[in-house]
């Protein structure tokens, strides 16, 4: 699975103009299941993200995690993280998991974060979404876990 994690002051996702998920302080997690990903990767990626020390401590150093701060996660599916741009100018997405697998792993990932005690909001799998965020820092981290 691949994830792009952004520390945010607030974020929301809309489908057809209606807000389907919104958080205050926390992480926006854009996530993509890749071909061959198993259910075993889901809890490992969720734990990594929940414990990633990218929030400031009292001294201003990035030393606190989402779990330490009590922040929330907005989890949004984004198959375009599987883009292969090695040839030509049109990205290929053949490495993205098939939709049924992608949906299962995406939902499992959101649940794995919840199981760790993280408040989670989500987008809508497969929908055209408008994502709004105020990036805090900015802090943006790329993660990949097989």
CORZIJO-V32028 format. One line per field, one symbol per residue. ss: DSSP state (H for helix, E for strand, C for the rest). psi: psi as a letter, one per 20 degrees, with the letter a starting at -180 (. if undefined). Layout:
BEGIN
ss = ???
psi = ???
END
This chain:
BEGIN
ss = CEEEEEEEEEEEEEECCEEEEEECCEEEEEEECECCCCCHHHHHHHHHHHHCCCEECCCCCEEECHHHHCCEEEEEECHHHHCECCCCCCCECCCECCHHHHHHHHHHHHHHHHHCCCEEEECCCCCCCEEEEEEEEEEEEEEECC
psi = qqpopppqhqqqpqpkippiqqrcpbppopqppqpiprhhhghgggggghjpnjqqahjjqnjqrghhijrrpopppniiijpojhpaioqqkiiqqqgggggghghhgghhgghijpppqrbopiqoqoppqopofqopppqpp.
END
